[in-house]
Amino acid sequence: MIEITCNDRLGKKVRVKCNSDDTIGDLKKLVAAQTGTKADKIVLKKWYTIFKDHISLGDYEIHDGMNLELYYQ
């Protein structure tokens, strides 16, 4: 289990526990459950890299304790 922090820089910070073999789409569903927004409206980024839904967290080298940027479409 790894814990990832998603911050939208508007005061909302979400901590999510998931597995490293989960996909970005799975992570978006977990974030959506905590924030109350729809999963298809969420965009996760790190610097200028926009993460795609079908790729796993391990492939993007997302590890325990990482911070991701949370945006809404």
Backbone as numpy.savetxt, mean C-alpha at the origin, in Angstrom:
# Nx Ny Nz CAx CAy CAz Cx Cy Cz
5.03 -12.25 8.30 4.19 -11.07 8.30 5.07 -9.82 8.30
4.70 -8.88 7.47 5.39 -7.60 7.44 4.37 -6.50 7.72
4.86 -5.38 8.21 3.99 -4.24 8.48 4.42 -3.08 7.62
3.47 -2.51 6.90 3.74 -1.40 5.98 2.92 -0.20 6.42
3.52 0.98 6.36 2.83 2.21 6.71 2.54 2.98 5.44
1.29 3.37 5.25 0.88 4.17 4.10 0.46 5.54 4.61
1.06 6.60 4.06 0.82 7.95 4.53 0.32 8.79 3.35
-0.81 9.48 3.53 -1.30 10.34 2.46 -0.88 11.80 2.63
-0.09 12.09 3.66 0.46 13.41 3.96 -0.61 14.47 4.17
-1.84 14.03 4.45 -2.92 14.94 4.81 -3.44 14.63 6.21
-2.66 13.87 6.97 -3.03 13.54 8.32 -3.48 12.11 8.52
-3.62 11.36 7.44 -4.07 9.97 7.55 -2.88 9.05 7.33
-2.61 8.23 8.35 -1.51 7.27 8.30 -2.08 5.91 8.65
-1.88 4.93 7.75 -2.48 3.62 7.92 -1.35 2.59 8.04
-1.44 1.74 9.06 -0.48 0.64 9.23 -1.17 -0.65 8.90
-0.59 -1.42 7.96 -1.22 -2.63 7.46 -0.26 -3.81 7.63
-0.77 -4.91 8.12 0.02 -6.15 8.21 -0.39 -7.05 7.06
0.62 -7.57 6.34 0.36 -8.45 5.20 1.57 -9.36 5.00
1.50 -10.23 4.01 2.61 -11.12 3.69 3.40 -10.56 2.52
4.65 -10.96 2.40 5.48 -10.44 1.31 5.11 -11.06 -0.03
4.34 -12.15 -0.03 3.90 -12.72 -1.31 2.52 -12.20 -1.73
1.92 -11.28 -0.96 0.68 -10.63 -1.38 0.96 -9.67 -2.53
-0.05 -9.40 -3.32 0.11 -8.45 -4.43 -0.23 -7.03 -3.94
0.10 -6.06 -4.77 -0.23 -4.66 -4.47 -1.75 -4.50 -4.41
-2.48 -5.23 -5.25 -3.94 -5.18 -5.22 -4.50 -5.66 -3.88
-3.89 -6.69 -3.30 -4.30 -7.16 -1.98 -4.02 -6.10 -0.92
-2.88 -5.44 -1.03 -2.53 -4.39 -0.08 -3.50 -3.22 -0.19
-3.90 -2.88 -1.41 -4.87 -1.80 -1.59 -6.21 -2.15 -0.95
-6.61 -3.43 -1.01 -7.87 -3.84 -0.38 -7.79 -3.71 1.13
-6.63 -4.04 1.71 -6.46 -3.90 3.16 -6.45 -2.43 3.57
-5.82 -1.58 2.77 -5.81 -0.14 3.06 -7.22 0.43 2.92
-7.95 -0.02 1.89 -9.31 0.46 1.67 -10.23 0.09 2.82
-10.02 -1.09 3.41 -10.84 -1.52 4.54 -10.62 -0.63 5.75
-9.42 -0.09 5.92 -9.13 0.76 7.07 -9.50 2.21 6.84
-9.39 2.69 5.59 -9.65 4.10 5.32 -11.10 4.37 4.94
-11.80 3.37 4.43 -13.18 3.57 4.02 -13.33 4.03 2.58
-12.24 4.07 1.83 -12.32 4.42 0.41 -12.32 3.15 -0.42
-12.67 3.27 -1.69 -12.68 2.10 -2.58 -11.25 1.77 -2.99
-10.99 0.47 -3.15 -9.64 0.02 -3.48 -9.21 0.48 -4.86
-10.15 0.64 -5.80 -9.77 1.07 -7.14 -9.46 2.56 -7.23
-9.74 3.32 -6.17 -9.42 4.75 -6.12 -8.07 5.02 -5.45
-7.42 3.98 -4.94 -6.16 4.14 -4.21 -4.98 3.94 -5.15
-3.99 4.82 -5.03 -2.73 4.70 -5.78 -1.60 4.67 -4.75
-0.73 3.66 -4.83 0.42 3.56 -3.93 1.68 3.87 -4.71
2.52 4.73 -4.13 3.75 5.16 -4.79 4.91 5.13 -3.81
6.10 5.10 -4.35 7.33 5.34 -3.60 8.20 6.19 -4.51
8.46 7.43 -4.14 9.10 8.41 -5.00 8.30 8.55 -6.28
8.85 8.20 -7.42 8.10 8.34 -8.67 7.62 7.01 -9.22
7.78 5.93 -8.47 7.35 4.61 -8.90 5.91 4.38 -8.48
5.02 4.18 -9.45 3.64 3.83 -9.17 3.55 2.31 -9.20
3.10 1.72 -8.10 3.05 0.27 -7.98 1.83 -0.28 -8.71
2.03 -1.35 -9.48 0.95 -1.98 -10.25 0.33 -3.11 -9.45
-0.97 -3.33 -9.68 -1.78 -4.22 -8.83 -1.36 -5.68 -8.89
-0.89 -6.17 -10.00 -0.66 -7.61 -10.17 0.72 -8.08 -9.73
1.59 -7.17 -9.30 2.95 -7.53 -8.90 3.02 -7.65 -7.38
3.76 -8.64 -6.89 3.80 -8.89 -5.45 4.72 -7.91 -4.74
4.56 -7.83 -3.43 5.37 -6.93 -2.61 6.84 -7.35 -2.62
7.09 -8.65 -2.64 8.46 -9.16 -2.68 9.17 -8.79 -3.96
8.45 -8.77 -5.09 9.06 -8.38 -6.35 9.45 -6.91 -6.37
8.67 -6.07 -5.68 9.01 -4.65 -5.57 10.01 -4.39 -4.43
10.43 -5.44 -3.74 11.35 -5.34 -2.61 10.80 -4.45 -1.50
9.52 -4.63 -1.21 8.88 -3.93 -0.10 9.04 -4.81 1.13
9.70 -4.26 2.16 10.05 -5.02 3.35 9.30 -4.51 4.57
9.53 -5.15 5.69 8.90 -4.79 6.95 9.32 -3.38 7.37
8.33 -2.57 7.73 8.60 -1.22 8.22 8.70 -0.16 7.14
8.46 -0.51 5.88 8.57 0.48 4.81 7.39 1.44 4.82
7.64 2.65 4.33 6.60 3.67 4.19 6.28 3.84 2.72
5.00 3.84 2.38 4.55 4.08 1.02 3.68 5.33 1.02
3.65 6.01 -0.14 2.83 7.20 -0.29 1.46 6.77 -0.79
0.43 7.32 -0.17 -0.96 6.97 -0.47 -1.63 8.14 -1.16
-2.12 7.92 -2.37 -2.82 8.94 -3.15 -4.20 8.42 -3.52
-5.10 9.35 -3.83 -6.46 9.00 -4.24 -6.69 9.53 -5.64
-7.34 8.70 -6.49 -7.66 9.14 -7.85 -8.97 9.87 -7.86
